[in-house]
Amino acid sequence: MKDAVIAELLQHAADELRHAGMITTRIIQLGGTPITSPLEWFTWSNCGYEAPDDPFVKKILEQNIAGEQCAINVYNSIIGEIGLKDPVTYNLAVQILQDEVAHEEDLQALLEDLGVFLLKP
């Protein structure tokens, strides 16, 4: 299971980097300035960050599922707030939301598979 989880999380990390690029580009298009200091990311983050200090696969999956669920809530709020006032940002948020939902589903499936694996004698 560890290798499958690693592969999934690497794909998610690539998607999250792509999301950051999309958001950064949109902020600049709107005349804003993206936050470039990692220390400030912690201050402005809606979801916070829980360091993966426990290397047990189940704990890593649970942490990542919680992060995806928070991101889903954030993007749902953004979509609700923006509505059709800004169709470009709205569509961007919808695209990212779709990825976050897929991530959460993928991680839940891995967690369920792990549970089945751990139950086998």
ZADO-1210 file (C-alpha; in nm, 4 decimals, padded with zeros to 6 digits):
<atoms>
<atom x="00.0000" y="00.0000" z="00.0000" code="MET" pos="1"/>
<atom x="00.2864" y="00.2373" z="00.0748" code="LYS" pos="2"/>
<atom x="00.3988" y="00.2550" z="-00.2896" code="ASP" pos="3"/>
<atom x="00.0429" y="00.3149" z="-00.4109" code="ALA" pos="4"/>
<atom x="-00.0026" y="00.5961" z="-00.1581" code="VAL" pos="5"/>
<atom x="00.3307" y="00.7530" z="-00.2531" code="ILE" pos="6"/>
<atom x="00.2377" y="00.7480" z="-00.6222" code="ALA" pos="7"/>
<atom x="-00.1031" y="00.9017" z="-00.5506" code="GLU" pos="8"/>
<atom x="00.0404" y="01.1758" z="-00.3301" code="LEU" pos="9"/>
<atom x="00.3052" y="01.2625" z="-00.5892" code="LEU" pos="10"/>
<atom x="00.0303" y="01.3074" z="-00.8485" code="GLN" pos="11"/>
<atom x="-00.1674" y="01.5219" z="-00.6055" code="HIS" pos="12"/>
<atom x="00.1404" y="01.7338" z="-00.5350" code="ALA" pos="13"/>
<atom x="00.1824" y="01.7975" z="-00.9085" code="ALA" pos="14"/>
<atom x="-00.1854" y="01.8976" z="-00.9298" code="ASP" pos="15"/>
<atom x="-00.1496" y="02.1305" z="-00.6302" code="GLU" pos="16"/>
<atom x="00.1514" y="02.2987" z="-00.7916" code="LEU" pos="17"/>
<atom x="-00.0531" y="02.3429" z="-01.1097" code="ARG" pos="18"/>
<atom x="-00.3362" y="02.4920" z="-00.9012" code="HIS" pos="19"/>
<atom x="-00.0920" y="02.7356" z="-00.7393" code="ALA" pos="20"/>
<atom x="00.0216" y="02.8477" z="-01.0832" code="GLY" pos="21"/>
<atom x="-00.3381" y="02.8956" z="-01.1987" code="MET" pos="22"/>
<atom x="-00.4252" y="03.0980" z="-00.8903" code="ILE" pos="23"/>
<atom x="-00.1064" y="03.3051" z="-00.9060" code="THR" pos="24"/>
<atom x="-00.1710" y="03.3895" z="-01.2704" code="THR" pos="25"/>
<atom x="-00.5298" y="03.4933" z="-01.1908" code="ARG" pos="26"/>
<atom x="-00.4219" y="03.7106" z="-00.8974" code="ILE" pos="27"/>
<atom x="-00.1756" y="03.8908" z="-01.1257" code="ILE" pos="28"/>
<atom x="-00.4409" y="03.9270" z="-01.3988" code="GLN" pos="29"/>
<atom x="-00.6677" y="04.0946" z="-01.1442" code="LEU" pos="30"/>
<atom x="-00.3905" y="04.3371" z="-01.0450" code="GLY" pos="31"/>
<atom x="-00.3017" y="04.1704" z="-00.7162" code="GLY" pos="32"/>
<atom x="00.0244" y="04.0455" z="-00.5754" code="THR" pos="33"/>
<atom x="00.0560" y="03.6769" z="-00.4882" code="PRO" pos="34"/>
<atom x="00.1988" y="03.5832" z="-00.1504" code="ILE" pos="35"/>
<atom x="00.5511" y="03.4601" z="-00.2194" code="THR" pos="36"/>
<atom x="00.6811" y="03.3967" z="00.1321" code="SER" pos="37"/>
<atom x="00.6157" y="03.0443" z="00.2614" code="PRO" pos="38"/>
<atom x="00.5986" y="03.1837" z="00.6153" code="LEU" pos="39"/>
<atom x="00.3075" y="03.4061" z="00.5096" code="GLU" pos="40"/>
<atom x="00.1286" y="03.1066" z="00.3567" code="TRP" pos="41"/>
<atom x="00.0711" y="02.9752" z="00.7087" code="PHE" pos="42"/>
<atom x="-00.0842" y="03.3069" z="00.8135" code="THR" pos="43"/>
<atom x="-00.3184" y="03.3289" z="00.5148" code="TRP" pos="44"/>
<atom x="-00.4023" y="02.9605" z="00.4724" code="SER" pos="45"/>
<atom x="-00.7644" y="02.8622" z="00.5209" code="ASN" pos="46"/>
<atom x="-00.6728" y="02.5023" z="00.5959" code="CYS" pos="47"/>
<atom x="-00.3497" y="02.5238" z="00.7885" code="GLY" pos="48"/>
<atom x="-00.0861" y="02.2555" z="00.7731" code="TYR" pos="49"/>
<atom x="-00.0308" y="01.9449" z="00.9789" code="GLU" pos="50"/>
<atom x="00.3229" y="01.8118" z="00.9400" code="ALA" pos="51"/>
<atom x="00.3371" y="01.4429" z="00.8461" code="PRO" pos="52"/>
<atom x="00.5295" y="01.3497" z="01.1615" code="ASP" pos="53"/>
<atom x="00.3676" y="01.0054" z="01.1888" code="ASP" pos="54"/>
<atom x="00.4887" y="00.7961" z="00.8917" code="PRO" pos="55"/>
<atom x="00.2094" y="00.5363" z="00.9283" code="PHE" pos="56"/>
<atom x="00.0269" y="00.5207" z="00.5938" code="VAL" pos="57"/>
<atom x="-00.3167" y="00.5356" z="00.7577" code="LYS" pos="58"/>
<atom x="-00.2279" y="00.8598" z="00.9382" code="LYS" pos="59"/>
<atom x="-00.0827" y="01.0157" z="00.6215" code="ILE" pos="60"/>
<atom x="-00.4021" y="00.9299" z="00.4313" code="LEU" pos="61"/>
<atom x="-00.6224" y="01.0712" z="00.7072" code="GLU" pos="62"/>
<atom x="-00.4225" y="01.3961" z="00.7153" code="GLN" pos="63"/>
<atom x="-00.4441" y="01.4344" z="00.3398" code="ASN" pos="64"/>
<atom x="-00.8152" y="01.3535" z="00.3324" code="ILE" pos="65"/>
<atom x="-00.8749" y="01.6256" z="00.5937" code="ALA" pos="66"/>
<atom x="-00.6736" y="01.8689" z="00.3802" code="GLY" pos="67"/>
<atom x="-00.8722" y="01.7833" z="00.0687" code="GLU" pos="68"/>
<atom x="-01.2013" y="01.8193" z="00.2556" code="GLN" pos="69"/>
<atom x="-01.0952" y="02.1630" z="00.3792" code="CYS" pos="70"/>
<atom x="-00.9938" y="02.2645" z="00.0256" code="ALA" pos="71"/>
<atom x="-01.3313" y="02.1452" z="-00.1061" code="ILE" pos="72"/>
<atom x="-01.5072" y="02.3648" z="00.1496" code="ASN" pos="73"/>
<atom x="-01.2887" y="02.6642" z="00.0617" code="VAL" pos="74"/>
<atom x="-01.3479" y="02.6326" z="-00.3133" code="TYR" pos="75"/>
<atom x="-01.7213" y="02.5822" z="-00.2584" code="ASN" pos="76"/>
<atom x="-01.7213" y="02.9071" z="-00.0578" code="SER" pos="77"/>
<atom x="-01.5243" y="03.0896" z="-00.3282" code="ILE" pos="78"/>
<atom x="-01.7656" y="02.9667" z="-00.5950" code="ILE" pos="79"/>
<atom x="-02.0631" y="03.0762" z="-00.3851" code="GLY" pos="80"/>
<atom x="-01.9115" y="03.4169" z="-00.3172" code="GLU" pos="81"/>
<atom x="-01.8024" y="03.4898" z="-00.6748" code="ILE" pos="82"/>
<atom x="-02.1050" y="03.3495" z="-00.8530" code="GLY" pos="83"/>
<atom x="-02.1125" y="03.4807" z="-01.2062" code="LEU" pos="84"/>
<atom x="-01.9695" y="03.8223" z="-01.1106" code="LYS" pos="85"/>
<atom x="-01.6319" y="03.7020" z="-01.2399" code="ASP" pos="86"/>
<atom x="-01.6771" y="03.4084" z="-01.4788" code="PRO" pos="87"/>
<atom x="-01.3027" y="03.3521" z="-01.5283" code="VAL" pos="88"/>
<atom x="-01.2307" y="03.3173" z="-01.1555" code="THR" pos="89"/>
<atom x="-01.5509" y="03.1179" z="-01.1114" code="TYR" pos="90"/>
<atom x="-01.4444" y="02.8672" z="-01.3792" code="ASN" pos="91"/>
<atom x="-01.0946" y="02.8468" z="-01.2317" code="LEU" pos="92"/>
<atom x="-01.2387" y="02.7668" z="-00.8879" code="ALA" pos="93"/>
<atom x="-01.4708" y="02.5043" z="-01.0384" code="VAL" pos="94"/>
<atom x="-01.1789" y="02.3364" z="-01.2179" code="GLN" pos="95"/>
<atom x="-00.9734" y="02.3241" z="-00.8994" code="ILE" pos="96"/>
<atom x="-01.2732" y="02.2050" z="-00.6971" code="LEU" pos="97"/>
<atom x="-01.3205" y="01.9142" z="-00.9373" code="GLN" pos="98"/>
<atom x="-00.9572" y="01.8114" z="-00.8847" code="ASP" pos="99"/>
<atom x="-00.9883" y="01.8410" z="-00.5065" code="GLU" pos="100"/>
<atom x="-01.2993" y="01.6220" z="-00.5045" code="VAL" pos="101"/>
<atom x="-01.1208" y="01.3623" z="-00.7184" code="ALA" pos="102"/>
<atom x="-00.8219" y="01.3746" z="-00.4819" code="HIS" pos="103"/>
<atom x="-01.0426" y="01.3213" z="-00.1789" code="GLU" pos="104"/>
<atom x="-01.2174" y="01.0273" z="-00.3472" code="GLU" pos="105"/>
<atom x="-00.8834" y="00.8704" z="-00.4479" code="ASP" pos="106"/>
<atom x="-00.7496" y="00.9000" z="-00.0932" code="LEU" pos="107"/>
<atom x="-01.0711" y="00.7629" z="00.0592" code="GLN" pos="108"/>
<atom x="-01.0456" y="00.4616" z="-00.1736" code="ALA" pos="109"/>
<atom x="-00.6860" y="00.4008" z="-00.0673" code="LEU" pos="110"/>
<atom x="-00.7866" y="00.4284" z="00.2988" code="LEU" pos="111"/>
<atom x="-01.0675" y="00.1774" z="00.2425" code="GLU" pos="112"/>
<atom x="-00.8253" y="-00.0572" z="00.0637" code="ASP" pos="113"/>
<atom x="-00.5846" y="-00.0240" z="00.3538" code="LEU" pos="114"/>
<atom x="-00.8631" y="-00.1131" z="00.5971" code="GLY" pos="115"/>
<atom x="-00.9423" y="-00.4281" z="00.4017" code="VAL" pos="116"/>
<atom x="-00.5734" y="-00.5147" z="00.3870" code="PHE" pos="117"/>
<atom x="-00.5309" y="-00.4669" z="00.7626" code="LEU" pos="118"/>
<atom x="-00.8345" y="-00.6868" z="00.8372" code="LEU" pos="119"/>
<atom x="-00.7024" y="-00.9859" z="00.6420" code="LYS" pos="120"/>
<atom x="-00.5579" y="-01.2566" z="00.8685" code="PRO" pos="121"/>
</atoms>
